């Protein structure tokens, strides 16, 4: 049995949001079109308190993207985003949620960030691994936002949890435009045992109908 993990496709990570991923909205039609290929679709959702440890504003003079020691360890500092119950934390309006059978809300403990859909930064489980194993899932495909943070962490933990794991590279976007940043993330993923694929290859592999997919979803 296979599963698609849709990572953090939320308003605050889209253009115009509090922490926008460049071209982040482009993943939505691709993910929507892929969902029928899978036996199971699950999603993750950042769900923070207003004073979350990862927010620069909650740390006084610390600037966004600073990394400081606090509580459980080292934390990146981000703009306030995905505050629980706010419109920015909602799943994107264009995302097809009808097939999503399980939703993981992560980062809800103010003292721990949670990039991965499987564990927070204190390595406390979210329950996603147990859920997928209980459903008989052996293979997972990961897409969503953002590539070098939550997508990467989710995929690496999926391998550690015993799943054959793929990242659908055209169904994700990176938050950083730094030269070579995406290449380094891809190297990290491959070193961890994650396989890279494309939406068209997924359709070929899972339902054998890839004709025109890329053109229709650009």
Secondary structure, 3 states (H helix, E strand, C coil): CEEEEEECCEHHHCCCCCCCCCCCCHHHHHHHHHHHHCCEEEEEEECECCCCCCEHHHHCCCCCCCEEEECCEEEECECCCCECCCHHHCECCCCCCCCEEEEEEECCCCCCCCCCCCECCCCCECCHHHHHHHCCCCEEEEEEECHHHHHHHHHHHHHHCCCEEEEEEEEEECCCCCCCHHHHHHHHHHHCCCEEECHHHHHHHHCCCCCCHHHHCC
